[in-house]
Amino acid sequence: MKDFSEQVQEIVTDALKFWEKSRLLYNGVLMVLVAGFWIVSIFTGTSPSFVNTVFALFFLAIIANLLYCTAYIADVFVQFSAYQTLWHKYRWILLAFGTFLAVLLASSLCYAMFFCRVCGK
């Protein structure tokens, strides 16, 4: 039987392998979504200034990646349980659900940032 530090190291390494590879998909989906909103706003003439857009998107990217990191909490917690083998098979569901929530949040924020006339534009 492994001692506790070896078990922690193995679980954390496994979580890092899965979630850091999946971060590319997560960020890619959000990047395509935001780029789509930005392109539509350019063609409709509602695009805010470039500098404001860059700062806002940089801030939102940081927030999105901080929220993504919360998946580690659930992942490591479940891997310490008796459901570790089952979790490896189905943890993509947490990724899909989290990405879906991020798309909803990003869509709302992009709409407000690029198209909302009441928001100070």
C-alpha positions in Angstrom: 0.0 0.0 0.0 1.2 3.5 -0.9 1.8 6.0 1.8 -0.2 9.2 1.9 2.3 11.5 0.2 2.7 9.0 -2.7 -1.0 8.8 -3.1 -1.4 12.6 -3.1 1.4 13.0 -5.6 -0.3 10.4 -7.9 -3.7 12.0 -7.6 -2.5 15.5 -8.2 -0.4 14.4 -11.2 -3.4 12.7 -12.7 -5.6 15.8 -12.2 -3.0 18.0 -13.7 -2.7 15.8 -16.8 -6.4 15.7 -17.4 -7.3 19.3 -16.6 -4.3 21.0 -18.2 -4.9 19.2 -21.5 -8.6 20.0 -21.2 -7.9 23.7 -20.5 -6.9 24.1 -24.2 -10.4 23.0 -25.2 -12.1 25.2 -22.6 -10.1 28.3 -23.6 -10.5 27.5 -27.3 -14.3 27.3 -27.0 -14.4 30.6 -25.1 -12.0 32.3 -27.6 -14.1 31.3 -30.6 -17.3 32.6 -28.8 -15.7 35.9 -27.9 -14.1 36.3 -31.4 -17.6 35.7 -32.9 -19.2 38.4 -30.8 -16.3 40.8 -31.5 -16.5 40.2 -35.3 -20.3 40.7 -35.3 -19.9 43.9 -33.3 -17.4 45.3 -35.8 -19.8 44.6 -38.7 -22.8 46.1 -36.8 -20.8 49.2 -35.7 -21.3 48.6 -32.0 -17.7 47.7 -31.2 -16.2 49.6 -28.2 -12.7 51.0 -28.5 -9.9 48.6 -29.1 -8.0 49.4 -25.9 -11.1 49.0 -23.7 -11.9 45.7 -25.4 -8.4 44.3 -24.9 -8.4 45.3 -21.2 -11.8 43.8 -20.6 -11.0 40.6 -22.5 -7.8 40.2 -20.6 -9.6 40.6 -17.3 -12.3 38.1 -18.3 -9.7 35.6 -19.5 -8.1 35.7 -16.0 -11.5 35.2 -14.3 -12.4 32.3 -16.7 -9.2 30.5 -15.9 -9.5 31.1 -12.2 -13.0 29.6 -12.3 -11.6 26.7 -14.4 -9.2 25.9 -11.5 -12.2 25.1 -9.2 -12.5 21.8 -11.1 -9.3 20.6 -9.4 -11.1 20.8 -6.0 -13.8 18.4 -7.1 -11.4 16.2 -9.0 -9.0 15.6 -6.2 -11.8 15.2 -3.7 -13.5 12.4 -5.8 -10.2 10.7 -6.5 -9.6 10.2 -2.8 -12.9 8.4 -2.6 -13.9 4.8 -3.6 -15.2 6.2 -6.9 -11.8 7.0 -8.4 -12.0 4.5 -11.2 -15.5 5.5 -12.2 -14.5 9.2 -11.9 -11.7 8.7 -14.5 -14.3 7.4 -16.9 -16.9 10.2 -16.4 -15.0 13.4 -15.3 -15.4 14.7 -18.8 -19.0 15.5 -17.8 -17.7 18.0 -15.2 -15.6 19.6 -18.0 -18.6 19.7 -20.4 -20.9 21.2 -17.7 -18.3 23.8 -16.6 -17.6 24.8 -20.2 -21.3 25.1 -20.8 -21.6 27.4 -17.8 -18.6 29.4 -18.9 -20.2 29.8 -22.4 -23.4 31.1 -20.8 -21.5 33.6 -18.6 -19.2 34.7 -21.5 -22.2 35.2 -23.8 -23.9 37.4 -21.3 -20.8 39.4 -20.7 -19.9 39.7 -24.4 -23.4 40.8 -25.2 -23.2 43.5 -22.5 -19.8 44.6 -23.6 -20.3 44.7 -27.3 -24.0 45.4 -27.9 -25.6 46.9 -24.8 -26.6 50.5 -25.4 -27.8 51.0 -21.9 -24.4 50.2 -20.3 -22.9 53.6 -20.9 -22.3 53.6 -24.6 
